[in-house]
């Protein structure tokens, strides 16, 4: 296939895509929600990739054999393990206090899992 034939073939494909696009726009013109969805689907997303370093935090608690069937004891042990995890990560938690509205005072806590290089 020579260059002229390739150009003609690509021109036909472009014209078909443009007509499909025009038809779709006519169909969804009455619905702003559909228009927004269509634009979001066809808009290119600019994404960057980075490597992340993850640090795993673990907390271990043991349940004695004679307490194995007691759900209340297991729940308290889970809560104790969660508190152990909190002790390990609390220095990485950031807090933001929002007092613009005065009532109620809003405190937002956040933590990022993983660190960028």
MARLO-856436 format. One record per residue (C-alpha): residue number from 0; residue in one letter; x, y, z. Coordinates in pm, whole numbers. Example, Ala and Ser with C-alpha at 12.3 -4.5 7.8 and 13.67 -1.06 7.14 Angstrom:
REM MARLO-856436
+-----+---+--------+--------+--------+
|   k | r |     xx |     yy |     zz |
+-----+---+--------+--------+--------+
|   0 | A |   1230 |   -450 |    780 |
|   1 | S |   1367 |   -106 |    714 |
+-----+---+--------+--------+--------+
***
This chain:
REM MARLO-856436
+-----+---+--------+--------+--------+
|   k | r |     xx |     yy |     zz |
+-----+---+--------+--------+--------+
|   0 | X |      0 |      0 |      0 |
|   1 | X |    152 |    331 |   -101 |
|   2 | X |    146 |    660 |     89 |
|   3 | X |   -153 |    801 |   -104 |
|   4 | X |   -364 |    495 |    -29 |
|   5 | X |   -267 |    505 |    339 |
|   6 | X |   -360 |    873 |    362 |
|   7 | X |   -697 |    800 |    197 |
|   8 | X |   -761 |    510 |    436 |
|   9 | X |   -677 |    723 |    742 |
|  10 | X |   -895 |   1008 |    614 |
|  11 | X |  -1192 |    769 |    589 |
|  12 | X |  -1131 |    649 |    945 |
|  13 | X |  -1108 |   1007 |   1075 |
|  14 | X |  -1430 |   1105 |    896 |
|  15 | X |  -1610 |    801 |   1044 |
|  16 | X |  -1488 |    886 |   1394 |
|  17 | X |  -1589 |   1250 |   1357 |
|  18 | X |  -1939 |   1156 |   1242 |
|  19 | X |  -1974 |    913 |   1534 |
|  20 | X |  -1860 |   1188 |   1770 |
|  21 | X |  -2109 |   1436 |   1622 |
|  22 | X |  -2391 |   1182 |   1649 |
|  23 | X |  -2305 |   1115 |   2013 |
|  24 | X |  -2301 |   1487 |   2092 |
|  25 | X |  -2647 |   1527 |   1931 |
|  26 | X |  -2783 |   1239 |   2139 |
|  27 | X |  -2653 |   1366 |   2472 |
|  28 | X |  -2708 |   1738 |   2408 |
|  29 | X |  -3028 |   1743 |   2616 |
|  30 | X |  -2872 |   1591 |   2927 |
|  31 | X |  -2604 |   1788 |   3114 |
|  32 | X |  -2522 |   1483 |   3326 |
|  33 | X |  -2457 |   1269 |   3017 |
|  34 | X |  -2253 |   1550 |   2861 |
|  35 | X |  -2041 |   1573 |   3174 |
|  36 | X |  -1993 |   1196 |   3180 |
|  37 | X |  -1901 |   1188 |   2810 |
|  38 | X |  -1648 |   1468 |   2854 |
|  39 | X |  -1495 |   1299 |   3159 |
|  40 | X |  -1464 |    971 |   2969 |
|  41 | X |  -1300 |   1127 |   2662 |
|  42 | X |  -1077 |   1380 |   2837 |
|  43 | X |   -719 |   1256 |   2868 |
|  44 | X |   -599 |   1205 |   3223 |
|  45 | X |   -252 |   1328 |   3298 |
|  46 | X |    -95 |   1087 |   3542 |
|  47 | X |    258 |   1061 |   3668 |
|  48 | X |    410 |    749 |   3807 |
|  49 | X |    647 |    748 |   4100 |
|  50 | X |    793 |    479 |   4315 |
|  51 | X |    680 |    459 |   4673 |
|  52 | X |    846 |    315 |   4977 |
|  53 | X |    611 |    141 |   5215 |
|  54 | X |    674 |     67 |   5576 |
|  55 | X |    468 |   -205 |   5736 |
|  56 | X |    352 |   -167 |   6093 |
|  57 | X |    241 |   -475 |   6284 |
|  58 | X |    101 |   -537 |   6627 |
|  59 | X |     73 |   -884 |   6770 |
|  60 | X |   -129 |   -997 |   7068 |
|  61 | X |   -178 |  -1356 |   7177 |
|  62 | X |   -500 |  -1513 |   7296 |
|  63 | X |   -462 |  -1792 |   7550 |
|  64 | X |   -610 |  -2127 |   7449 |
|  65 | X |   -870 |  -2121 |   7728 |
|  66 | X |   -996 |  -1774 |   7608 |
|  67 | X |  -1022 |  -1875 |   7240 |
|  68 | X |  -1402 |  -1905 |   7237 |
|  69 | X |  -1478 |  -1580 |   7421 |
|  70 | X |  -1580 |  -1316 |   7166 |
|  71 | X |  -1562 |  -1030 |   7417 |
|  72 | X |  -1202 |  -1112 |   7506 |
|  73 | X |  -1108 |  -1136 |   7138 |
|  74 | X |  -1267 |   -795 |   7066 |
|  75 | X |  -1074 |   -635 |   7355 |
|  76 | X |   -755 |   -797 |   7227 |
|  77 | X |   -821 |   -653 |   6878 |
|  78 | X |   -867 |   -307 |   7031 |
|  79 | X |   -542 |   -345 |   7225 |
|  80 | X |   -361 |   -442 |   6903 |
|  81 | X |   -509 |   -137 |   6731 |
|  82 | X |   -379 |     84 |   7011 |
|  83 | X |    -36 |    -74 |   6969 |
|  84 | X |    -50 |     15 |   6598 |
|  85 | X |   -152 |    368 |   6686 |
|  86 | X |    152 |    404 |   6910 |
|  87 | X |    369 |    309 |   6613 |
|  88 | X |    216 |    551 |   6363 |
|  89 | X |    100 |    846 |   6573 |
|  90 | X |    400 |   1062 |   6483 |
|  91 | X |    300 |   1035 |   6113 |
|  92 | X |    -57 |   1157 |   6167 |
|  93 | X |   -120 |   1520 |   6077 |
|  94 | X |   -397 |   1720 |   6239 |
|  95 | X |   -580 |   2021 |   6099 |
|  96 | X |   -800 |   2234 |   6324 |
|  97 | X |  -1072 |   2432 |   6149 |
|  98 | X |  -1218 |   2705 |   6368 |
|  99 | X |  -1366 |   2925 |   6095 |
| 100 | X |  -1724 |   2844 |   6183 |
| 101 | X |  -1662 |   2854 |   6558 |
| 102 | X |  -1942 |   2603 |   6613 |
| 103 | X |  -1864 |   2317 |   6580 |
| 104 | X |  -1486 |   2308 |   6592 |
| 105 | X |  -1361 |   2061 |   6333 |
| 106 | X |  -1045 |   1856 |   6375 |
| 107 | X |   -931 |   1652 |   6077 |
| 108 | X |   -668 |   1382 |   6117 |
| 109 | X |   -495 |   1231 |   5814 |
| 110 | X |   -217 |    988 |   5740 |
| 111 | X |    -44 |    889 |   5418 |
| 112 | X |     51 |    529 |   5369 |
| 113 | X |    380 |    507 |   5186 |
| 114 | X |    640 |    769 |   5109 |
| 115 | X |    753 |    902 |   4774 |
| 116 | X |   1119 |    902 |   4694 |
+-----+---+--------+--------+--------+
***
